Amino acid sequence: MSVQVGDTFPSCTIKTMGENGPEDISTETLCSGKKVVLFAVPGAFTPGCSMTHLPGYVVNADKIKAAGVDTIACLSVNDAFVMGAWGKAQNAEEIVMLADGNGELTKALGLELDGSGFGLGIRSQRFAAIIEDGKIIHLNVEPGAGVDVSSAETIMALL
């Protein structure tokens, strides 16, 4: 069962790429006392994620932050090296690129996607959430392929 609106965002330690390599970041540090827009993608460097999903947040980062968001974060079941490289390739300086390498946070959210048929293993479903001080206030999970309910534009309308 997946998390729902009103739930506390799960406690987990994930990774981000720092100056000297991968660094731990806890979801409490990410979310406590902050308004966060977190969106998840099935895989870094994949077509829909690279051409539509992440670019929408990159282009609209200033508008999203102007609406009172402290942090915009992108989550994927990839390692910190891949997420760091993808963020650089996409000019995502305003986005915190989060690596859920073992899928622990994705599993805690109940939002796994079995991509084994495509050779991807277990990944995250495509979704976006607005989190305020550790509580999920909006959760938009894509019902299928495509980027619609989790797009930057859709989330901006909810802010």
Backbone as JSON, one array per atom type, in Angstrom:
{
  "sequence": "MSVQVGDTFPSCTIKTMGENGPEDISTETLCSGKKVVLFAVPGAFTPGCSMTHLPGYVVNADKIKAAGVDTIACLSVNDAFVMGAWGKAQNAEEIVMLADGNGELTKALGLELDGSGFGLGIRSQRFAAIIEDGKIIHLNVEPGAGVDVSSAETIMALL",
  "N": [[0.84, -1.18, 0.0], [0.53, 2.2, -0.81], [1.83, 5.38, 0.36], [-0.29, 8.02, 1.56], [-2.09, 11.13, 1.12], [-1.69, 13.25, 3.86], [-0.22, 11.51, 5.36], [2.83, 10.96, 7.19], [5.96, 11.69, 5.79], [8.09, 9.03, 4.87], [10.75, 7.9, 7.03], [14.06, 7.79, 6.14], [17.36, 7.12, 4.89], [19.05, 8.44, 2.21], [20.99, 9.15, -0.74], [23.0, 11.84, -2.01], [24.92, 13.62, -4.45], [27.86, 14.94, -3.42], [30.49, 17.43, -3.06], [32.78, 15.88, -2.66], [32.05, 13.33, -3.38], [29.53, 10.71, -2.97], [27.03, 11.52, -0.56], [25.31, 11.05, 2.52], [21.87, 11.75, 3.1], [19.19, 12.47, 5.15], [15.67, 11.86, 5.15], [14.36, 13.33, 7.03], [16.04, 15.57, 7.41], [15.79, 16.63, 4.88], [13.07, 17.32, 4.77], [12.05, 18.38, 7.22], [10.53, 21.1, 8.76], [10.26, 22.44, 6.39], [8.95, 23.34, 3.13], [8.54, 21.18, 0.56], [8.9, 20.19, -2.78], [8.81, 17.19, -4.23], [9.69, 15.09, -6.78], [9.51, 12.02, -8.55], [11.23, 9.79, -10.71], [11.31, 7.08, -13.11], [13.88, 6.48, -14.12], [17.11, 7.91, -14.39], [18.39, 9.69, -17.19], [16.67, 8.46, -18.96], [14.32, 8.56, -21.73], [11.62, 9.95, -21.37], [11.98, 11.03, -18.86], [14.24, 12.62, -19.17], [13.62, 14.32, -21.29], [11.2, 15.54, -20.72], [10.13, 15.39, -17.95], [12.13, 16.09, -15.8], [13.24, 18.45, -17.09], [10.99, 20.21, -17.04], [10.8, 20.94, -14.35], [13.29, 22.11, -13.99], [13.2, 24.38, -15.69], [11.1, 25.76, -14.49], [11.9, 26.24, -11.88], [12.5, 28.67, -10.48], [9.96, 29.91, -10.38], [8.55, 28.01, -8.91], [9.91, 28.06, -6.47], [9.41, 30.7, -5.81], [6.8, 30.49, -5.1], [6.83, 29.73, -2.52], [8.19, 27.38, -1.94], [10.75, 25.59, -0.41], [12.6, 23.61, -1.15], [13.29, 21.79, -4.08], [13.2, 18.58, -5.2], [14.5, 15.73, -6.9], [13.91, 12.36, -7.25], [15.25, 9.12, -7.77], [15.61, 5.62, -8.42], [18.51, 5.13, -8.66], [22.11, 5.32, -8.59], [24.16, 7.65, -6.67], [26.21, 8.73, -8.25], [25.24, 8.55, -10.87], [22.9, 10.12, -10.61], [24.04, 12.58, -9.93], [25.56, 13.13, -12.27], [23.49, 13.21, -14.16], [22.0, 15.39, -13.23], [23.88, 17.46, -13.68], [24.14, 17.28, -16.48], [21.63, 18.12, -17.21], [21.5, 20.72, -16.37], [20.53, 21.22, -13.77], [20.8, 22.87, -11.43], [19.24, 24.0, -9.39], [17.84, 21.94, -8.35], [17.63, 19.32, -6.03], [19.25, 16.41, -6.39], [18.34, 13.25, -5.77], [19.45, 10.09, -4.79], [18.21, 6.95, -4.63], [19.47, 4.41, -4.32], [19.19, 1.66, -3.5], [16.52, 1.44, -3.5], [15.13, 1.77, -1.13], [13.71, 3.99, 0.01], [11.75, 4.32, -1.93], [10.41, 1.87, -1.69], [9.47, 2.16, 0.95], [7.68, 4.2, 0.54], [5.85, 2.83, -0.92], [5.7, 2.86, -3.65], [6.79, 1.38, -5.78], [7.95, 0.25, -8.99], [7.9, -2.33, -11.22], [10.29, -2.83, -13.38], [11.5, -4.94, -14.62], [10.93, -6.3, -16.97], [11.95, -4.67, -18.89], [14.56, -4.72, -18.36], [15.28, -3.13, -16.25], [14.9, -3.63, -13.56], [13.68, -3.15, -10.19], [12.14, -0.09, -9.87], [11.17, 3.37, -9.33], [7.79, 4.44, -9.37], [6.46, 7.01, -11.48], [5.96, 10.03, -9.97], [4.76, 12.91, -8.1], [5.09, 14.93, -5.22], [3.93, 17.16, -2.71], [5.3, 18.28, 0.17], [4.94, 19.3, 3.46], [6.64, 20.3, 6.21], [7.34, 17.6, 6.75], [4.93, 16.25, 6.32], [2.78, 14.76, 3.94], [1.1, 16.65, 1.67], [0.07, 16.8, -0.86], [-0.19, 14.32, -3.36], [0.61, 13.05, -6.33], [0.35, 10.49, -8.45], [1.42, 9.06, -11.4], [-0.84, 7.49, -13.59], [-0.11, 5.79, -15.61], [1.97, 5.45, -18.5], [3.77, 8.41, -19.48], [3.89, 11.96, -18.71], [2.04, 13.77, -16.74], [0.12, 14.23, -14.42], [2.17, 14.51, -12.62], [3.76, 16.52, -13.5], [5.73, 19.55, -13.64], [4.17, 21.8, -14.18], [1.58, 20.99, -13.42], [1.96, 20.56, -10.67], [2.72, 23.12, -9.89], [0.29, 24.47, -10.1], [-0.96, 23.55, -7.85], [0.31, 24.75, -5.79]],
  "CA": [[0.0, 0.0, 0.0], [1.35, 3.41, -0.91], [1.52, 6.48, 1.26], [-1.46, 8.81, 1.19], [-2.12, 12.5, 1.6], [-1.85, 13.31, 5.31], [0.79, 10.65, 5.99], [4.19, 11.47, 7.41], [6.91, 11.18, 4.79], [8.88, 7.99, 5.54], [12.11, 8.16, 7.5], [15.0, 6.98, 5.36], [18.59, 7.78, 4.48], [19.35, 8.25, 0.8], [22.26, 9.78, -1.11], [23.11, 12.92, -2.98], [26.32, 13.76, -4.82], [28.5, 16.12, -2.84], [31.76, 17.86, -3.65], [33.78, 14.82, -2.55], [31.45, 12.03, -3.63], [28.19, 10.51, -2.41], [26.79, 11.92, 0.83], [24.01, 10.67, 3.09], [20.9, 12.78, 3.48], [18.0, 11.85, 5.72], [14.43, 12.5, 4.73], [14.04, 14.33, 8.06], [16.8, 16.77, 7.07], [15.23, 17.14, 3.64], [11.68, 17.79, 4.88], [11.67, 18.98, 8.5], [10.41, 22.55, 8.81], [10.35, 22.98, 5.02], [7.99, 22.97, 2.1], [9.34, 20.48, -0.44], [8.3, 19.53, -3.93], [9.63, 16.04, -4.58], [9.16, 14.29, -7.88], [10.29, 10.81, -8.77], [11.28, 9.3, -12.09], [11.75, 5.69, -13.19], [15.32, 6.33, -14.35], [17.9, 9.01, -14.93], [18.82, 9.59, -18.58], [15.68, 7.81, -19.81], [13.73, 9.59, -22.59], [10.58, 10.79, -20.79], [12.53, 11.72, -17.69], [15.23, 13.61, -19.62], [13.08, 15.28, -22.26], [9.99, 16.2, -20.25], [9.87, 15.52, -16.52], [13.13, 16.94, -15.13], [13.32, 19.81, -17.67], [9.89, 21.06, -16.58], [11.15, 21.48, -13.03], [14.46, 22.98, -14.15], [12.73, 25.63, -16.29], [10.17, 26.45, -13.59], [12.42, 26.23, -10.5], [12.35, 29.99, -9.86], [8.53, 30.12, -10.11], [8.16, 27.09, -7.84], [10.47, 28.59, -5.22], [8.7, 31.95, -5.53], [5.5, 30.11, -4.52], [7.03, 29.35, -1.12], [8.85, 26.08, -1.82], [12.13, 25.69, 0.03], [13.44, 22.64, -1.83], [12.77, 20.97, -5.16], [14.05, 17.39, -5.22], [14.21, 14.68, -7.87], [14.27, 11.05, -6.7], [15.25, 7.98, -8.68], [16.33, 4.43, -7.97], [19.8, 5.14, -9.34], [23.14, 5.68, -7.62], [24.47, 9.08, -6.56], [27.05, 9.14, -9.37], [24.34, 8.73, -12.01], [22.03, 11.27, -10.35], [24.88, 13.78, -10.03], [25.88, 13.36, -13.68], [22.27, 13.59, -14.84], [21.71, 16.77, -12.83], [24.8, 18.35, -14.41], [23.79, 17.25, -17.91], [20.34, 18.8, -17.38], [21.6, 22.06, -15.77], [19.55, 21.19, -12.68], [21.45, 23.42, -10.24], [18.26, 24.33, -8.36], [17.15, 20.7, -7.98], [18.42, 18.37, -5.24], [19.17, 15.12, -7.08], [18.36, 12.23, -4.73], [19.7, 8.73, -5.23], [17.63, 5.88, -3.8], [20.15, 3.32, -5.0], [18.66, 0.35, -3.15], [15.06, 1.51, -3.55], [14.56, 1.72, 0.22], [12.68, 5.02, 0.18], [10.67, 3.99, -2.87], [9.64, 0.78, -1.06], [8.79, 2.72, 2.12], [6.56, 4.98, 0.0], [4.92, 1.91, -1.57], [5.54, 3.33, -5.03], [7.71, 0.66, -6.65], [7.57, -0.1, -10.36], [8.71, -3.46, -11.67], [10.77, -2.6, -14.74], [12.35, -6.07, -15.03], [10.65, -6.65, -18.37], [12.77, -3.79, -19.72], [15.94, -4.81, -17.87], [15.53, -2.04, -15.3], [14.71, -4.05, -12.17], [12.67, -2.4, -9.45], [12.33, 1.36, -9.95], [10.08, 4.15, -8.74], [6.74, 4.97, -10.24], [6.58, 8.44, -11.71], [5.02, 10.74, -9.11], [5.2, 14.17, -7.5], [4.46, 15.18, -3.92], [4.23, 18.38, -1.97], [5.49, 17.89, 1.56], [5.11, 20.44, 4.37], [7.14, 19.9, 7.52], [7.31, 16.15, 6.89], [3.6, 15.67, 6.02], [2.43, 14.78, 2.53], [-0.14, 17.4, 1.5], [-0.4, 16.44, -2.2], [0.53, 13.19, -3.94], [0.11, 12.77, -7.67], [1.03, 9.34, -9.03], [1.03, 8.86, -12.8], [-1.59, 6.24, -13.74], [0.5, 4.99, -16.67], [3.09, 6.13, -19.16], [3.58, 9.83, -19.72], [4.12, 12.93, -17.63], [0.87, 14.64, -16.7], [-0.24, 14.64, -13.06], [3.38, 14.78, -11.84], [4.54, 17.55, -14.19], [5.98, 20.81, -12.92], [3.03, 22.69, -14.39], [0.48, 20.5, -12.58], [2.31, 20.81, -9.28], [2.69, 24.57, -9.67], [-1.11, 24.85, -9.91], [-1.36, 23.15, -6.5], [1.01, 25.58, -4.8]],
  "C": [[0.88, 1.24, 0.0], [0.92, 4.44, 0.13], [0.34, 7.28, 0.7], [-1.28, 10.25, 1.66], [-2.43, 12.48, 3.09], [-0.85, 12.45, 6.06], [2.08, 11.43, 6.22], [5.09, 10.87, 6.36], [7.83, 10.19, 5.49], [10.29, 8.45, 5.92], [13.06, 7.21, 6.79], [16.26, 7.8, 5.11], [18.86, 7.41, 3.03], [20.65, 8.99, 0.5], [22.04, 10.95, -2.05], [24.59, 13.05, -3.31], [26.85, 15.07, -4.26], [29.8, 16.44, -3.55], [32.79, 16.74, -3.69], [33.21, 13.43, -2.76], [30.08, 11.92, -2.98], [28.12, 10.88, -0.93], [25.41, 11.45, 1.25], [23.15, 11.9, 3.31], [19.66, 12.04, 4.0], [16.76, 12.59, 5.22], [13.99, 13.53, 5.77], [14.77, 15.64, 7.76], [16.2, 17.43, 5.84], [13.91, 17.87, 3.89], [11.32, 18.57, 6.15], [11.68, 20.51, 8.45], [10.44, 23.21, 7.45], [9.15, 22.58, 4.19], [8.82, 22.43, 0.93], [8.45, 19.98, -1.57], [9.28, 18.43, -4.32], [8.95, 15.3, -5.72], [10.09, 13.12, -8.14], [10.14, 10.36, -10.22], [11.72, 7.84, -12.1], [13.25, 5.53, -13.43], [15.95, 7.57, -14.93], [18.3, 8.68, -16.37], [17.84, 8.83, -19.48], [14.9, 8.89, -20.59], [12.69, 10.5, -21.94], [11.08, 11.61, -19.62], [13.46, 12.86, -18.11], [14.66, 14.67, -20.55], [11.91, 16.08, -21.72], [9.97, 16.46, -18.75], [10.86, 16.44, -15.82], [13.21, 18.33, -15.77], [12.19, 20.75, -17.24], [10.18, 21.7, -15.24], [12.35, 22.41, -13.11], [14.01, 24.36, -14.65], [11.88, 26.44, -15.32], [10.66, 26.56, -12.14], [12.21, 27.58, -9.81], [10.89, 30.26, -9.49], [8.07, 29.24, -8.95], [8.66, 27.61, -6.5], [9.78, 29.9, -4.83], [7.33, 31.69, -4.91], [5.65, 29.58, -3.1], [7.67, 28.0, -0.9], [10.31, 26.29, -1.44], [13.07, 24.81, -0.79], [12.65, 21.94, -2.92], [13.72, 19.79, -5.26], [13.55, 16.38, -6.24], [14.76, 13.37, -7.32], [14.25, 9.99, -7.78], [15.99, 6.82, -8.04], [17.53, 4.28, -8.9], [20.83, 5.47, -8.27], [23.46, 7.17, -7.68], [25.33, 9.58, -7.71], [26.19, 9.43, -10.6], [23.47, 9.97, -11.81], [22.82, 12.58, -10.44], [25.19, 14.13, -11.48], [24.64, 13.81, -14.46], [21.88, 15.03, -14.51], [22.6, 17.77, -13.56], [24.43, 18.43, -15.88], [22.51, 18.03, -18.2], [20.34, 20.23, -16.81], [20.62, 22.23, -14.62], [20.15, 21.71, -11.37], [20.49, 23.69, -9.09], [17.51, 23.11, -7.83], [18.1, 19.83, -7.16], [18.18, 17.0, -5.88], [19.39, 14.01, -6.05], [18.49, 10.83, -5.3], [19.16, 7.75, -4.2], [18.15, 4.56, -4.36], [19.61, 1.93, -4.72], [17.13, 0.32, -3.15], [14.39, 1.5, -2.19], [13.47, 2.75, 0.45], [11.48, 4.72, -0.72], [9.78, 2.89, -2.29], [8.85, 1.3, 0.14], [7.58, 3.56, 1.69], [5.48, 4.07, -0.6], [4.69, 2.25, -3.02], [6.55, 2.69, -5.99], [7.08, 0.39, -8.01], [8.48, -1.24, -10.78], [9.06, -3.26, -13.14], [11.61, -3.75, -15.26], [12.12, -6.48, -16.47], [11.45, -5.82, -19.35], [14.23, -3.81, -19.29], [16.29, -3.74, -16.86], [15.43, -2.46, -13.84], [13.61, -3.25, -11.52], [13.06, -0.92, -9.46], [11.2, 2.06, -9.23], [9.03, 4.44, -9.8], [7.01, 6.46, -10.42], [5.52, 9.13, -10.85], [5.6, 12.09, -8.7], [4.41, 14.36, -6.21], [4.84, 16.57, -3.44], [4.21, 17.98, -0.5], [5.7, 19.15, 2.39], [5.47, 19.91, 5.75], [6.97, 18.39, 7.76], [5.97, 15.48, 6.63], [3.31, 15.81, 4.52], [1.09, 15.51, 2.38], [-0.75, 17.2, 0.1], [0.44, 15.26, -2.67], [-0.13, 12.84, -5.26], [0.95, 11.67, -8.29], [0.51, 9.16, -10.46], [0.31, 7.51, -12.93], [-1.0, 5.3, -14.79], [1.68, 5.72, -17.24], [2.74, 7.61, -19.35], [3.84, 10.67, -18.48], [2.96, 13.91, -17.68], [0.63, 15.11, -15.28], [0.98, 14.95, -12.19], [4.26, 15.87, -12.48], [4.72, 18.79, -13.32], [4.77, 21.74, -13.02], [1.84, 22.29, -13.5], [0.74, 20.81, -11.11], [2.28, 22.3, -8.96], [1.25, 25.06, -9.42], [-1.62, 24.5, -8.52], [-0.7, 23.99, -5.41], [0.2, 26.82, -4.55]]
}
